[in-house]
Amino acid sequence: MASTSRRGARRANESHSQSRVAQSQSEPQHDTIDHQVRAVLNFILCHSSNKVPVKMSDLMTLASGKNELAKRLPFVTQLLEERYGIKLVLLEGAPKRYICLAESPMMSIYELKASQRPQYTMLYIILTYIFLRGNRIEEDKLYGMLDALNVNVHEEHGYFGDNISKLIEDTFVKQQYLKRERSQLSPYDDPKNYYSWGSRAKSEFTYQQIVQFASKLFDQDASFFQQQLMMAEGVDNPDMLQHLSVAANQTERSYFDLNDESQNASMEVDSQ
């Protein structure tokens, strides 16, 4: 995946990222690079490349305690942004964890190494499919979609390689690209796994980007996906959901329904 040390000034979609690291009001701000600052900074930089969240408890140990970390974390955050183009974002829930985000977005897949492109392509396909299906998808249906694309997640693939199921269920989840939840509709139903966009995906990508990608993929005007866009935004803003019951029914169209329509339209044009 792309390095999180790309410089730049990404400001779009900050509303999707969780609250940033706040400066402590009760502690004086530390603004010199001492041993603790250096240790915390190096730890974050060393762990930023694999995109796995950094635990606050680990940072507290490096800073010699909670109070010492509270004094230095604002300065560490400033150094990360100014020197490395990295934003440190606090995730929701317990235990407290942070993720590193690149301030400048990746503009093209060709910015990645050749070995990273299959993983990124798989991620983009999954995020797009989740978006088209109402921003939450059952695991079996996700794997069924990939199987229809001749990608068996339990077998080696010529482009995506092996361990595809581990990439989805473990790597993407740990990196916060995907959120994986296990639930059941009633006590009589078997529990199922569901996927939705994770915190990192909402910070690194926008729904508008997915709409543009889908419109090109299916040769449809971007307005065709307006209901899916409203539904996705409604998931992030629950107050909107009560106005979107109709949109929820529209998200049942899969990639293949749309693809068939675009192919049929193309055939009609060719026959004229």
N, C-alpha and C positions, 0 to 999 in steps of 0.2 A: 504494500500500500504506500501511498505517497508519504514522504517525510513530513513531520509536523513542524519542521524548522524553516518552512518557506516564509520569507518576509512579505510584508504588505499590510494593507489596512482593510480587512474585511469587516464590514459593519452590517451587511444585510443578514437577516434571519436571526439577529441577536435575541429577538423576543422568544425564540424557541429554546435557546440555551438557558440553563438554570442560573440562579443568582451567582454572580461573580464573587470572587474573594473580597470580603468587606474589610476595611481597615478597622482595627479595634479602637473604640472610643475611650476605653479605660486605660490603655497602655500607650506609652510614648512610642512613636514610630522610630524604628531602627533604620538608619540610612547609610551604614558603612558595611563593607564586605569583611566580615569576620569569619571565624572557623565554622560557626553554625550556619551562616548564610551560604557559605561555599558548599558545605555538606548537603544542605537541602537542595540547593540549585543543581548540583551535580547529580543527585539522586533523581530528581525530576527529569533532567535531560537524558539520563541513561535509560529511563523507563518510558520516555515519550515515543520512541521509535516503534515499540510493539503495541502502542495504543491501549494498553491495559490500565485501568484506573489506579491511581496512587492513593494509598491509604493514609489518612491523617495520622493514625497511630504511628506509622513509620516515620513521618515527618517530625512528630513530637519527640521521638527518640533521638533523631539526629540533631534537633534543636535544643536538647537538654530540658524538655518539659513543655507543657501546654502554654504557660505564660511566655516563655522565651520564643516559642513559635509564633504566638499572637503578635509579638513585637516585630518579628522579622518577615513574616509571610507577605505583608503588603510590599515590602522592598523587593523580595524575591519575585513577586508577581510583576513588579515594574521592570525588573531586569529581564525577565523572560519576554515581556512584550517589546521592550526597546532594543534588546540585543539579538533576540532569536525569533521574533515575530510569532511568539506563542502566547495564547491565552490560557490561563488556568481557571477552570470552571468547576464549581462545586456541584456534585450530583445530589439529587433528592434521596431521602431515606437514610437509614443507619446500616452499618457504620459510615461515618463521613469519608467520602472519597472524592478525588479530583480527577478530571481528565484534561489532557492537553489538546488544544485546538490550534490549527494553523490560522493566522489572521488573514492570509491571502489564499483564496480558493484555487484549486487545481483547474486550469483552463482547458486542458486536453489530456486524454488518456496517454498520449505520447510523452507526457512529462514523466511517466512511470517507467521503471525498468521493464524490459520485456517479460521477465519472470513474475512481475507484479500484476500485469494486465489481465490475465485470466481471473484472478481473485477479484479484482475491481469490477470486471465485466459481470461476474456472477452476482456481486453485491448490487450492482445497478439494476440487473434484471429482477432480482428479488424485491428491491425497494419499489420498483415500478409496478410489479404485480400486486404487492400489498396495497399500494396507493389505488390501483384500479379496482380492487375488491373491497373498498370501504375502510382501508387502513388497518385491517385486522384479518388474518387469514389462518385457517386451520392447517396444521403441519401436513396432513395427508393431502390436502388440496394443493399446497405449495409443491410438494414432491410430485404430485400428479402432473402439474404444469411442466415441471422440469423434465419429467419422463416423456411427455408429449414432444419435447424439444430434443429427444434422444439423449437426455442426460439422466442416467441412473445414479442417484446419489450414493449408492452402495457399491458401485463399480468404477473402475478407472476410466477416465474419459480422455480422448485424444487431445483436447484443448485445456480443459479444466483440471486434468490430473486425477489423482486419487484422493481418498479421504474427504470427499465433498460433503458428506453428512457431518463430519467433524468440523469442517470449515463453517458450516451454517449453524449447527447446534452449539458449538463451543467457541470457536474463534470470534465470529461475528457478534455473538452474545457477550463475551467477555470484553470485547472492544467497544461495546455499547452502540454498535450499529443496529443490532436487532434486540428487541425485548421479547423474551420467551416466557409465556405464562401457561400454567397447567390448570385447567378448570373443567367443570362438568355442569351441564344444564340442570340436571336433577339427580337425586340419589340413585335413580334407576339407569342413568346413562354412564357409560365408561368415560373416565376423564380423558381429555384431549389436550394436546399442546397447540398453542396459538402464537403467532408472530405478529409484531407491529414494529413500527420504527422506534429505534432506540434514541437515547439522548444525543449521541454523537452524530447520528444520521440527520437529526433535526437541526443540528448546528452546522454541519458541513454541506448539506443539500437543502434546496428549497422545493416546495411542491410545484412552483412554477417551472423549475428546471425539468422536473419529471413530466409535466404537461407538455413542454416543448419536445422532449424526447419521444413521448408517446405519440404526439401528433405527427412527427416525422416517420416513426416506425410503422404506423397504421395509415399514413397518408390521409390524415383527418385534420380539419381546422382545430386550433387550440380550444375554441369555444365548445367543441364536442365533449370535452372533458370537464366542463364547468361544474357539473353536479358532483363529480368525484372530488374536484378541488374544494368545493364547499363542504363536502363531507369530511375530508381530511382536516380542514381548518376547524371544523366543528368538534372533532375529537380533541383537538388541543384547546378548544374553547367551549366547554360543556354548555354554556348559556345559548350557544347557537344550535345545539342538537335538536331542540324542540321544534325548530323550523325546517328540519331536514329529513323528515320521515319519508317523503317522496324520493329524495336523493338516495336514501339507503337502498331502496328497491332497484334503483338503476345500476348499482354497482355489481350486479350479478353477471354482467357481460365479462367474459374472459378475454385473454389475449386472442384466442383462436376465433371467437365470434367476430371480433373486430377485424382480424386478419382475413377471414373469409369474405367479409363485406368489401374490404379494400381490393382483394384479388378479383372478386366478381365485377366490381366497378371497372377495374383495369381491363378485364376481358371484354366488357361491353364497349369500352372506348376503342379497343383494338379492332373490334368487329365492324365498327362504323366506317 
